[in-house]
Amino acid sequence: MAKKEKDIFDKIMDWKIFGWFRPFYKKNKEMLLYLFFGVLTTAVSFVTAGISKMLLEQAGVGKGGVSTASTVISWICAVTFAYVTNRIWVFESEAEGTKDIVSEAASFYGGRIFTLLVEMFMMWLTAEFQLLGNKDSSKRRGADTQLCYQQACGFQKEISIQKKLSDIILAAFYFASVATLQSTNLCT
């Protein structure tokens, strides 16, 4: 059996400066690379969401369309980036031939469809909370919040929201998606 050639990360770990870290790296290489590329995948998602939002707004797409389209575009870019990096460096896939690679990619994307659905739900949920607002955000945004809600839903609706969210799952979705909604700036 031929000895496997070192990848770029193995070569970097051979530098003297990383001597103290090398044993930990060798023992936990897959997990460390998965974490490293997971952070980069998140960065790819945020950057592509921002770029697609800007381009879609310049193209005159409506606010709801911008939010949905930029989320889907960012998901496609992030999952593609994750697939390529995981295939090459993390799991060191040995799939060869078009049929095997397509099957592997389909499995990878299929396993992540749920994340797209969760992300879309979080965007919707956060938009609802932003549009409904609470007393603090109503003071800050005033009529803009109501106008945005009327535009998004097509009708006026009296809304009251309790300050305390008893449902921890809803609160978790809200806080996890605030940054994403702010980056798409749904109601400005």
Backbone as ProteinMPNN parsed JSONL, in Angstrom:
{"seq_chain_A": "MAKKEKDIFDKIMDWKIFGWFRPFYKKNKEMLLYLFFGVLTTAVSFVTAGISKMLLEQAGVGKGGVSTASTVISWICAVTFAYVTNRIWVFESEAEGTKDIVSEAASFYGGRIFTLLVEMFMMWLTAEFQLLGNKDSSKRRGADTQLCYQQACGFQKEISIQKKLSDIILAAFYFASVATLQSTNLCT", "coords_chain_A": {"N_chain_A": [[0.851, -1.182, 0.0], [0.645, 2.138, -0.924], [2.129, 5.033, 0.528], [0.225, 7.733, 1.65], [0.121, 10.972, 0.196], [1.023, 14.037, 1.807], [-1.357, 16.513, 2.704], [-2.102, 20.052, 2.315], [-2.633, 21.02, 4.878], [-1.412, 19.146, 6.556], [1.219, 19.658, 5.828], [1.509, 22.291, 6.752], [1.247, 21.829, 9.487], [3.643, 20.593, 9.92], [5.438, 22.624, 10.242], [7.793, 24.193, 12.387], [6.798, 25.956, 14.325], [4.301, 24.946, 14.965], [4.793, 22.659, 16.361], [4.11, 21.96, 19.027], [1.401, 21.607, 18.797], [1.001, 19.632, 16.963], [0.687, 16.764, 17.778], [-1.955, 16.751, 18.825], [-3.353, 17.662, 16.601], [-2.882, 15.56, 14.74], [-4.254, 13.498, 15.987], [-6.858, 14.457, 16.012], [-7.535, 15.363, 13.465], [-9.65, 15.206, 11.458], [-11.919, 16.223, 12.835], [-10.986, 18.823, 13.519], [-10.532, 19.965, 10.98], [-13.112, 19.821, 9.976], [-14.416, 21.601, 11.688], [-12.956, 23.969, 11.103], [-13.538, 24.34, 8.32], [-16.271, 24.512, 8.584], [-16.636, 26.986, 9.859], [-15.626, 28.626, 7.819], [-17.533, 28.03, 5.867], [-19.801, 29.186, 6.981], [-19.011, 31.855, 6.794], [-18.912, 32.087, 3.99], [-21.63, 31.776, 3.474], [-22.753, 34.102, 4.73], [-21.449, 36.168, 3.29], [-22.219, 35.662, 0.607], [-24.976, 35.916, 0.897], [-25.195, 38.627, 1.512], [-24.101, 39.822, -0.813], [-25.832, 38.812, -2.813], [-28.233, 39.887, -1.897], [-27.741, 42.642, -2.232], [-27.407, 42.769, -5.054], [-29.894, 41.802, -5.942], [-31.633, 43.716, -4.881], [-30.77, 45.944, -6.337], [-31.621, 45.125, -8.787], [-34.272, 45.495, -8.545], [-36.001, 43.725, -7.289], [-38.665, 42.755, -5.142], [-38.95, 43.23, -1.52], [-39.663, 40.859, -0.018], [-39.07, 38.925, -1.92], [-36.348, 39.363, -2.239], [-35.33, 38.602, 0.256], [-36.017, 35.839, 0.373], [-34.814, 34.825, -2.014], [-32.091, 35.568, -1.661], [-31.477, 34.064, 0.574], [-31.767, 31.42, -0.395], [-29.839, 31.44, -2.456], [-27.507, 31.932, -0.953], [-27.495, 29.615, 0.601], [-27.146, 27.605, -1.349], [-24.571, 28.29, -2.319], [-23.041, 28.077, 0.06], [-23.439, 25.363, 0.804], [-22.375, 24.087, -1.418], [-19.698, 24.938, -1.254], [-19.087, 23.727, 1.222], [-19.417, 21.024, 0.514], [-17.376, 20.616, -1.43], [-14.999, 21.267, 0.026], [-15.203, 19.49, 2.206], [-15.196, 17.069, 0.844], [-12.63, 17.025, -0.323], [-10.7, 17.671, 1.757], [-11.634, 17.132, 4.443], [-13.102, 14.618, 4.751], [-11.793, 13.205, 2.89], [-12.678, 11.973, 0.417], [-12.999, 9.121, -1.656], [-14.414, 8.666, -3.869], [-14.842, 8.032, -7.282], [-15.259, 8.807, -10.735], [-18.033, 9.905, -12.674], [-20.641, 8.994, -12.002], [-20.381, 8.031, -9.326], [-19.52, 10.365, -8.002], [-21.626, 12.158, -8.504], [-23.666, 10.78, -7.166], [-22.663, 10.865, -4.547], [-22.604, 13.663, -4.136], [-25.35, 14.255, -4.403], [-26.358, 12.914, -2.2], [-25.088, 14.377, -0.174], [-26.129, 17.014, -0.559], [-28.852, 16.426, -0.297], [-28.966, 15.625, 2.364], [-28.743, 18.042, 3.563], [-30.914, 19.586, 2.928], [-32.828, 19.93, 4.868], [-31.623, 21.881, 6.471], [-31.882, 24.129, 4.871], [-34.656, 24.443, 4.871], [-35.07, 24.962, 7.594], [-33.625, 27.344, 7.819], [-35.117, 29.008, 6.104], [-37.534, 29.006, 7.497], [-36.692, 30.241, 9.865], [-36.023, 32.769, 8.878], [-38.552, 33.656, 8.073], [-39.888, 33.59, 10.572], [-38.372, 35.413, 12.088], [-38.782, 37.702, 10.577], [-41.507, 38.019, 11.02], [-41.502, 38.556, 13.8], [-39.999, 40.902, 13.755], [-41.65, 42.504, 12.217], [-44.001, 42.487, 13.689], [-43.099, 43.443, 16.091], [-42.219, 44.853, 19.338], [-42.981, 46.818, 22.243], [-40.647, 48.355, 22.632], [-39.33, 48.231, 20.099], [-41.327, 49.337, 18.581], [-41.398, 51.973, 19.42], [-38.943, 52.793, 18.48], [-39.113, 52.335, 15.731], [-41.629, 53.074, 15.013], [-44.139, 54.224, 12.871], [-43.009, 53.096, 10.638], [-42.665, 50.349, 11.095], [-45.328, 49.406, 11.163], [-46.15, 50.152, 8.584], [-44.381, 48.634, 7.037], [-45.277, 46.081, 7.772], [-47.878, 46.16, 6.756], [-47.293, 46.365, 4.023], [-45.919, 43.954, 3.59], [-47.814, 42.002, 4.233], [-50.15, 42.819, 3.056], [-52.435, 43.745, 4.256], [-53.927, 45.503, 7.036], [-53.36, 44.781, 10.425], [-54.181, 44.371, 13.76], [-51.838, 43.939, 16.247], [-50.603, 42.357, 19.117], [-47.964, 41.629, 21.276], [-46.545, 39.625, 23.745], [-44.007, 40.557, 26.09], [-42.488, 38.619, 27.306], [-41.368, 35.618, 26.1], [-42.731, 32.551, 26.235], [-42.284, 30.232, 24.93], [-39.52, 28.476, 24.421], [-38.313, 27.438, 22.155], [-39.23, 29.047, 20.035], [-38.058, 31.439, 20.852], [-35.369, 30.748, 20.643], [-35.133, 30.308, 17.859], [-35.686, 32.909, 17.04], [-33.553, 34.517, 18.147], [-31.381, 33.239, 16.98], [-31.69, 33.848, 14.336], [-31.69, 36.599, 14.043], [-29.364, 38.006, 13.266], [-29.144, 37.164, 10.62], [-31.489, 38.212, 9.453], [-31.038, 40.926, 9.9], [-28.871, 41.275, 8.263], [-30.097, 41.015, 5.815], [-31.852, 43.045, 5.983], [-34.745, 43.493, 6.027], [-36.898, 45.26, 6.626], [-36.367, 48.275, 6.223]], "CA_chain_A": [[0.0, 0.0, 0.0], [1.454, 3.344, -1.055], [1.92, 6.039, 1.561], [-0.558, 8.853, 1.164], [0.821, 12.249, 0.159], [0.53, 15.003, 2.781], [-2.105, 17.641, 2.153], [-1.591, 21.368, 2.708], [-2.743, 21.172, 6.325], [-0.342, 18.336, 7.137], [2.462, 20.39, 5.59], [1.538, 23.425, 7.685], [1.475, 21.287, 10.834], [5.053, 20.209, 10.015], [6.235, 23.798, 10.579], [8.274, 24.154, 13.765], [5.94, 26.744, 15.209], [3.144, 24.136, 15.357], [5.262, 21.419, 16.975], [3.352, 21.694, 20.245], [0.015, 21.317, 18.426], [0.994, 18.525, 16.007], [0.057, 15.514, 18.256], [-3.4, 16.961, 18.92], [-3.837, 17.748, 15.213], [-2.896, 14.222, 14.129], [-5.288, 12.693, 16.634], [-8.183, 15.038, 15.792], [-7.488, 16.081, 12.195], [-10.948, 15.289, 10.796], [-12.772, 17.134, 13.589], [-10.451, 20.18, 13.393], [-10.797, 20.457, 9.628], [-14.562, 19.996, 9.869], [-14.697, 22.857, 12.387], [-12.351, 25.049, 10.32], [-14.319, 24.567, 7.11], [-17.606, 24.931, 9.006], [-16.562, 28.433, 10.062], [-15.512, 29.235, 6.488], [-18.822, 27.858, 5.2], [-20.661, 30.232, 7.529], [-18.568, 33.117, 6.176], [-19.385, 32.052, 2.6], [-23.077, 31.996, 3.526], [-23.021, 35.513, 5.02], [-20.969, 37.018, 2.193], [-23.071, 35.48, -0.58], [-26.294, 36.482, 1.207], [-25.068, 40.076, 1.376], [-23.899, 40.177, -2.223], [-27.06, 38.547, -3.57], [-29.213, 40.882, -1.456], [-27.427, 43.907, -2.894], [-27.687, 42.647, -6.487], [-31.337, 41.653, -6.138], [-32.245, 45.024, -4.635], [-30.452, 46.793, -7.484], [-32.422, 44.647, -9.909], [-35.654, 45.901, -8.308], [-36.81, 42.638, -6.738], [-39.344, 43.165, -3.909], [-38.272, 42.867, -0.276], [-39.876, 39.449, 0.298], [-38.321, 38.155, -2.915], [-34.916, 39.516, -1.938], [-35.038, 37.779, 1.427], [-36.095, 34.426, 0.006], [-33.811, 34.495, -3.032], [-30.728, 35.655, -1.116], [-31.31, 32.917, 1.473], [-31.558, 30.221, -1.218], [-28.533, 31.58, -3.125], [-26.438, 31.754, 0.04], [-27.494, 28.203, 0.981], [-26.524, 26.843, -2.444], [-23.126, 28.585, -2.316], [-22.43, 27.531, 1.275], [-23.445, 23.892, 0.755], [-21.411, 23.699, -2.457], [-18.382, 25.13, -0.64], [-18.91, 22.675, 2.228], [-19.244, 19.738, -0.163], [-16.048, 20.543, -2.059], [-13.946, 21.222, 1.046], [-15.319, 18.233, 2.956], [-14.798, 15.976, -0.054], [-11.185, 17.027, -0.558], [-9.821, 17.7, 2.931], [-12.137, 16.615, 5.711], [-13.381, 13.18, 4.705], [-10.893, 12.636, 1.881], [-13.5, 11.063, -0.366], [-12.319, 8.349, -2.69], [-15.371, 8.433, -4.96], [-14.295, 8.35, -8.602], [-16.225, 8.649, -11.816], [-19.175, 10.825, -12.629], [-21.768, 8.378, -11.303], [-20.098, 8.011, -7.89], [-19.444, 11.738, -7.498], [-22.991, 12.694, -8.52], [-24.382, 10.104, -6.089], [-22.136, 11.409, -3.3], [-23.068, 15.048, -4.042], [-26.797, 14.225, -4.171], [-26.532, 12.528, -0.802], [-24.634, 15.502, 0.648], [-27.134, 18.083, -0.673], [-30.106, 15.927, 0.262], [-28.849, 15.644, 3.815], [-28.745, 19.429, 4.034], [-32.164, 20.247, 2.557], [-33.475, 20.313, 6.122], [-31.047, 23.146, 6.934], [-32.499, 25.191, 4.076], [-36.014, 24.628, 5.377], [-34.945, 25.622, 8.9], [-33.201, 28.717, 7.569], [-36.259, 29.727, 5.547], [-38.478, 29.193, 8.602], [-36.128, 31.236, 10.768], [-36.169, 34.066, 8.231], [-39.964, 34.024, 8.173], [-40.199, 33.836, 11.968], [-37.728, 36.66, 12.479], [-39.496, 38.784, 9.901], [-42.764, 38.207, 11.742], [-41.201, 39.236, 15.055], [-39.575, 42.262, 13.434], [-42.811, 43.231, 11.716], [-44.939, 42.645, 14.791], [-42.407, 44.326, 17.023], [-42.674, 44.987, 20.707], [-43.085, 48.237, 22.569], [-39.358, 49.017, 22.419], [-39.058, 48.413, 18.675], [-42.348, 50.227, 18.037], [-40.96, 53.334, 19.692], [-37.805, 53.085, 17.601], [-39.46, 52.284, 14.318], [-42.883, 53.791, 14.859], [-45.027, 53.922, 11.751], [-42.301, 52.288, 9.642], [-42.938, 48.941, 11.36], [-46.691, 49.126, 10.725], [-46.178, 50.264, 7.13], [-43.699, 47.456, 6.496], [-46.173, 44.945, 7.969], [-48.967, 46.289, 5.798], [-46.766, 46.056, 2.701], [-45.554, 42.544, 3.515], [-48.979, 41.131, 4.347], [-51.215, 43.292, 2.195], [-53.568, 44.241, 5.026], [-53.576, 45.992, 8.365], [-53.786, 43.837, 11.444], [-53.773, 44.786, 15.094], [-50.972, 42.912, 16.797], [-49.995, 42.589, 20.421], [-47.026, 40.55, 21.563], [-46.057, 39.689, 25.113], [-42.559, 40.721, 26.14], [-41.872, 37.364, 27.707], [-41.701, 34.484, 25.234], [-42.722, 31.331, 27.025], [-41.842, 29.123, 24.1], [-38.063, 28.577, 24.273], [-37.943, 27.131, 20.776], [-39.438, 30.263, 19.253], [-37.034, 32.41, 21.244], [-34.096, 30.309, 20.063], [-35.18, 30.633, 16.431], [-35.621, 34.362, 16.889], [-32.208, 35.022, 18.409], [-30.437, 32.654, 16.025], [-31.86, 34.393, 12.994], [-31.662, 38.062, 14.04], [-28.234, 38.471, 12.451], [-29.443, 36.916, 9.217], [-32.474, 39.186, 9.002], [-30.415, 42.242, 9.863], [-28.01, 41.353, 7.08], [-30.942, 41.211, 4.638], [-32.482, 44.351, 6.212], [-36.07, 43.335, 5.426], [-37.796, 46.415, 6.816], [-35.64, 49.512, 6.523]], "C_chain_A": [[0.892, 1.238, 0.0], [1.102, 4.335, 0.049], [1.225, 7.252, 0.947], [0.246, 10.145, 1.251], [0.191, 13.221, 1.168], [-0.246, 16.114, 2.074], [-1.534, 18.94, 2.723], [-1.619, 21.549, 4.222], [-1.694, 20.341, 7.052], [1.0, 19.047, 6.988], [2.596, 21.582, 6.531], [1.827, 22.939, 9.098], [2.918, 20.809, 11.02], [5.958, 21.397, 10.329], [6.605, 23.732, 12.063], [7.351, 24.843, 14.752], [4.736, 25.951, 15.716], [3.537, 22.809, 16.006], [4.459, 21.011, 18.198], [1.925, 21.219, 19.94], [-0.108, 20.054, 17.576], [0.36, 17.239, 16.546], [-1.475, 15.619, 18.353], [-4.023, 16.986, 17.525], [-3.943, 16.355, 14.595], [-4.008, 13.352, 14.699], [-6.696, 13.16, 16.242], [-8.309, 15.768, 14.457], [-8.869, 16.263, 11.569], [-11.861, 16.288, 11.502], [-12.297, 18.583, 13.44], [-10.72, 20.768, 12.011], [-12.292, 20.684, 9.406], [-14.981, 21.314, 10.527], [-14.18, 24.051, 11.591], [-13.19, 25.364, 9.085], [-15.779, 24.911, 7.422], [-17.671, 26.435, 9.235], [-16.462, 29.142, 8.71], [-16.82, 29.127, 5.707], [-19.816, 28.91, 5.682], [-20.304, 31.585, 6.92], [-19.038, 33.194, 4.722], [-20.88, 32.342, 2.552], [-23.395, 33.47, 3.752], [-22.622, 36.42, 3.86], [-21.874, 36.887, 0.971], [-24.489, 36.003, -0.344], [-26.255, 37.999, 1.027], [-24.934, 40.525, -0.066], [-25.179, 39.96, -3.023], [-28.165, 39.517, -3.167], [-28.996, 42.197, -2.195], [-27.791, 43.848, -4.383], [-29.181, 42.539, -6.778], [-32.074, 42.97, -5.893], [-31.988, 45.971, -5.798], [-31.269, 46.396, -8.706], [-33.912, 44.969, -9.724], [-36.561, 44.801, -7.808], [-37.423, 43.124, -5.424], [-38.667, 42.613, -2.671], [-38.445, 41.393, 0.101], [-39.11, 38.538, -0.65], [-36.831, 38.211, -2.669], [-34.531, 38.599, -0.79], [-34.995, 36.29, 1.07], [-34.984, 34.043, -0.972], [-32.398, 34.55, -2.469], [-30.457, 34.509, -0.147], [-31.017, 31.652, 0.675], [-30.191, 30.28, -1.912], [-27.403, 31.341, -2.136], [-26.354, 30.294, 0.484], [-26.809, 27.358, -0.092], [-25.005, 27.045, -2.447], [-22.43, 27.949, -1.117], [-22.363, 26.004, 1.235], [-22.475, 23.388, -0.306], [-19.984, 23.829, -1.92], [-18.1, 24.023, 0.374], [-18.671, 21.317, 1.568], [-17.826, 19.594, -0.721], [-14.956, 20.419, -1.002], [-14.0, 19.93, 1.857], [-14.865, 17.043, 2.113], [-13.281, 15.878, -0.164], [-10.389, 16.848, 0.732], [-10.363, 17.016, 4.162], [-12.298, 15.102, 5.672], [-12.551, 12.451, 3.666], [-11.602, 11.561, 1.054], [-12.685, 10.364, -1.455], [-13.27, 8.013, -3.843], [-14.735, 8.888, -6.27], [-15.371, 8.108, -9.651], [-17.441, 9.512, -11.587], [-20.318, 10.261, -11.801], [-21.563, 8.404, -9.789], [-20.098, 9.416, -7.295], [-20.829, 12.377, -7.458], [-23.814, 12.075, -7.389], [-23.961, 10.663, -4.729], [-22.648, 12.843, -3.084], [-24.563, 15.096, -3.745], [-27.106, 13.856, -2.725], [-26.173, 13.676, 0.135], [-25.677, 16.62, 0.627], [-28.459, 17.649, -0.045], [-30.111, 15.947, 1.776], [-28.913, 17.039, 4.403], [-29.993, 20.21, 3.628], [-32.891, 20.725, 3.818], [-32.928, 21.648, 6.625], [-31.612, 24.325, 6.146], [-33.907, 25.485, 4.589], [-35.991, 25.335, 6.732], [-34.556, 27.087, 8.707], [-34.346, 29.559, 7.013], [-37.298, 30.002, 6.638], [-37.978, 30.261, 9.56], [-36.24, 32.638, 10.175], [-37.612, 34.542, 8.336], [-40.312, 34.42, 9.602], [-39.603, 35.163, 12.435], [-38.415, 37.848, 11.821], [-40.813, 39.062, 10.607], [-42.52, 38.958, 13.043], [-40.78, 40.68, 14.803], [-40.776, 43.091, 13.005], [-43.825, 43.477, 12.82], [-44.379, 43.606, 15.817], [-42.901, 44.174, 18.446], [-42.659, 46.467, 21.029], [-41.781, 48.977, 22.31], [-39.106, 49.256, 20.938], [-40.099, 49.324, 18.041], [-41.962, 51.68, 18.258], [-39.862, 53.741, 18.728], [-38.257, 53.226, 16.16], [-40.776, 52.963, 14.009], [-43.714, 53.292, 13.694], [-44.355, 53.06, 10.697], [-42.593, 50.807, 9.82], [-44.328, 48.572, 10.851], [-46.787, 49.17, 9.204], [-45.532, 49.041, 6.486], [-44.6, 46.224, 6.622], [-47.316, 44.982, 6.966], [-48.495, 45.926, 4.395], [-46.488, 44.566, 2.559], [-46.794, 41.659, 3.464], [-50.151, 41.571, 3.484], [-52.455, 43.75, 2.943], [-53.088, 44.684, 6.391], [-54.147, 45.028, 9.389], [-53.303, 44.351, 12.791], [-53.009, 43.627, 15.731], [-50.557, 43.303, 18.215], [-49.143, 41.366, 20.738], [-46.588, 40.693, 23.014], [-44.542, 39.807, 25.097], [-41.893, 39.391, 26.447], [-42.316, 36.246, 26.769], [-41.613, 33.212, 26.061], [-42.189, 30.147, 26.233], [-40.35, 29.269, 23.805], [-37.636, 28.298, 22.844], [-38.128, 28.354, 19.89], [-38.385, 31.313, 19.578], [-35.686, 32.029, 20.642], [-34.047, 30.602, 18.568], [-35.027, 32.127, 16.205], [-34.194, 34.87, 17.054], [-31.189, 34.47, 17.426], [-30.53, 33.307, 14.658], [-31.836, 35.911, 12.921], [-30.542, 38.582, 13.14], [-28.518, 38.276, 10.968], [-30.44, 37.931, 8.692], [-31.86, 40.582, 8.92], [-29.51, 42.369, 8.647], [-28.837, 41.504, 5.804], [-31.796, 42.465, 4.772], [-33.891, 44.403, 5.624], [-36.918, 44.599, 5.506], [-36.99, 47.659, 7.177], [-36.312, 50.687, 5.864]], "O_chain_A": [[1.789, 1.363, 0.833], [-0.055, 4.463, 0.45], [1.594, 7.726, -0.128], [0.953, 10.392, 2.228], [-1.026, 13.224, 1.358], [0.143, 16.589, 1.007], [-0.595, 18.919, 3.518], [-0.718, 22.168, 4.787], [-1.145, 20.785, 8.06], [1.819, 19.04, 7.907], [3.681, 21.849, 7.047], [2.58, 23.582, 9.829], [3.37, 20.638, 12.152], [7.13, 21.204, 10.651], [5.817, 23.268, 12.887], [7.149, 24.372, 15.871], [4.205, 26.253, 16.785], [2.691, 21.931, 16.178], [4.162, 19.83, 18.378], [1.32, 20.508, 20.743], [-1.188, 19.472, 17.477], [-0.452, 16.646, 15.836], [-2.191, 14.682, 18.002], [-5.085, 16.406, 17.298], [-4.963, 16.009, 13.999], [-4.625, 12.567, 13.981], [-7.618, 12.349, 16.152], [-9.11, 16.694, 14.334], [-9.222, 17.378, 11.187], [-12.507, 17.108, 10.849], [-13.118, 19.481, 13.254], [-11.092, 21.935, 11.89], [-12.686, 21.631, 8.726], [-15.803, 22.051, 9.983], [-14.895, 25.04, 11.425], [-13.515, 26.524, 8.834], [-16.451, 25.54, 6.604], [-18.644, 27.085, 8.853], [-17.139, 30.145, 8.483], [-17.173, 30.043, 4.963], [-20.581, 29.46, 4.89], [-21.188, 32.368, 6.571], [-19.507, 34.239, 4.273], [-21.342, 33.078, 1.68], [-24.225, 34.034, 3.038], [-23.366, 37.329, 3.491], [-22.253, 37.891, 0.368], [-25.134, 36.481, -1.276], [-27.174, 38.584, 0.455], [-25.573, 41.487, -0.491], [-25.571, 40.814, -3.818], [-28.957, 39.929, -4.015], [-29.938, 42.791, -2.718], [-28.411, 44.772, -4.909], [-29.673, 43.117, -7.747], [-33.022, 43.301, -6.606], [-32.879, 46.718, -6.203], [-31.571, 47.232, -9.558], [-34.716, 44.745, -10.629], [-37.782, 44.93, -7.894], [-36.762, 43.836, -4.667], [-37.903, 41.65, -2.747], [-37.477, 40.744, 0.498], [-38.569, 37.511, -0.241], [-36.125, 37.221, -2.866], [-33.52, 37.901, -0.858], [-34.054, 35.581, 1.425], [-34.294, 33.044, -0.77], [-31.585, 33.674, -2.763], [-29.325, 34.033, -0.057], [-30.116, 30.892, 1.03], [-29.47, 29.283, -1.949], [-26.447, 30.627, -2.442], [-25.257, 29.786, 0.719], [-25.988, 26.496, 0.221], [-24.247, 26.083, -2.565], [-21.361, 27.355, -1.256], [-21.34, 25.419, 1.592], [-21.822, 22.363, -0.109], [-19.161, 22.934, -2.111], [-17.011, 23.449, 0.389], [-17.819, 20.55, 2.014], [-17.164, 18.578, -0.509], [-14.08, 19.563, -1.117], [-12.962, 19.343, 2.162], [-14.224, 16.122, 2.62], [-12.716, 14.787, -0.106], [-9.512, 15.987, 0.81], [-9.599, 16.364, 4.875], [-11.695, 14.388, 6.473], [-12.599, 11.224, 3.57], [-11.179, 10.406, 1.005], [-11.804, 10.956, -2.079], [-12.959, 7.174, -4.688], [-14.168, 9.977, -6.359], [-16.277, 7.297, -9.457], [-17.821, 9.806, -10.453], [-20.903, 10.974, -10.986], [-22.479, 8.761, -9.048], [-20.621, 9.627, -6.201], [-21.171, 13.06, -6.493], [-24.577, 12.777, -6.725], [-24.802, 10.905, -3.864], [-23.073, 13.194, -1.983], [-25.0, 15.897, -2.919], [-28.007, 14.422, -2.107], [-26.869, 13.922, 1.12], [-26.067, 17.119, 1.682], [-29.104, 18.428, 0.656], [-31.128, 16.249, 2.4], [-29.114, 17.202, 5.607], [-30.109, 21.39, 3.959], [-33.494, 21.798, 3.825], [-33.686, 22.463, 7.152], [-31.8, 25.407, 6.702], [-34.295, 26.645, 4.722], [-36.814, 26.216, 6.983], [-35.106, 27.969, 9.367], [-34.52, 30.709, 7.417], [-37.872, 31.089, 6.699], [-38.756, 31.098, 10.018], [-36.524, 33.594, 10.897], [-37.863, 35.705, 8.652], [-40.95, 35.448, 9.83], [-40.275, 35.943, 13.109], [-38.604, 38.887, 12.454], [-41.194, 40.22, 10.774], [-43.25, 39.897, 13.361], [-41.162, 41.58, 15.552], [-40.901, 44.253, 13.39], [-44.438, 44.543, 12.885], [-45.085, 44.467, 16.343], [-43.869, 43.464, 18.719], [-42.353, 47.285, 20.163], [-41.799, 50.106, 21.82], [-38.712, 50.355, 20.549], [-39.801, 50.015, 17.067], [-42.175, 52.523, 17.387], [-39.836, 54.864, 18.224], [-37.827, 54.138, 15.453], [-41.016, 53.381, 12.876], [-43.96, 52.094, 13.551], [-45.033, 52.367, 9.94], [-42.753, 50.079, 8.84], [-44.496, 47.55, 10.187], [-47.437, 48.316, 8.601], [-46.055, 48.481, 5.522], [-44.683, 45.416, 5.697], [-47.679, 43.956, 6.392], [-49.213, 45.254, 3.654], [-46.789, 43.976, 1.521], [-46.821, 40.672, 2.729], [-51.05, 40.777, 3.21], [-53.445, 44.115, 2.308], [-52.009, 44.309, 6.848], [-55.261, 44.525, 9.245], [-52.139, 44.723, 12.937], [-53.476, 42.488, 15.747], [-50.201, 44.454, 18.468], [-49.545, 40.227, 20.501], [-46.289, 41.802, 23.456], [-43.87, 39.25, 24.229], [-40.837, 39.082, 25.894], [-43.508, 35.963, 26.66], [-40.537, 32.844, 26.532], [-41.701, 29.174, 26.809], [-39.968, 30.12, 23.001], [-36.665, 28.891, 22.375], [-37.258, 28.66, 19.074], [-37.881, 31.994, 18.686], [-34.944, 32.897, 20.183], [-33.035, 31.088, 18.064], [-34.324, 32.558, 15.291], [-33.685, 35.58, 16.187], [-30.233, 35.16, 17.075], [-29.556, 33.319, 13.905], [-31.951, 36.466, 11.829], [-30.755, 39.496, 12.343], [-28.17, 39.128, 10.151], [-30.26, 38.462, 7.596], [-32.13, 41.331, 7.981], [-29.394, 43.448, 8.065], [-28.35, 42.053, 4.816], [-32.401, 42.91, 3.796], [-34.189, 45.274, 4.805], [-37.585, 44.958, 4.536], [-36.948, 48.045, 8.345], [-35.849, 51.819, 5.998]]}, "name": "protein", "num_of_chains": 1, "seq": "MAKKEKDIFDKIMDWKIFGWFRPFYKKNKEMLLYLFFGVLTTAVSFVTAGISKMLLEQAGVGKGGVSTASTVISWICAVTFAYVTNRIWVFESEAEGTKDIVSEAASFYGGRIFTLLVEMFMMWLTAEFQLLGNKDSSKRRGADTQLCYQQACGFQKEISIQKKLSDIILAAFYFASVATLQSTNLCT"}
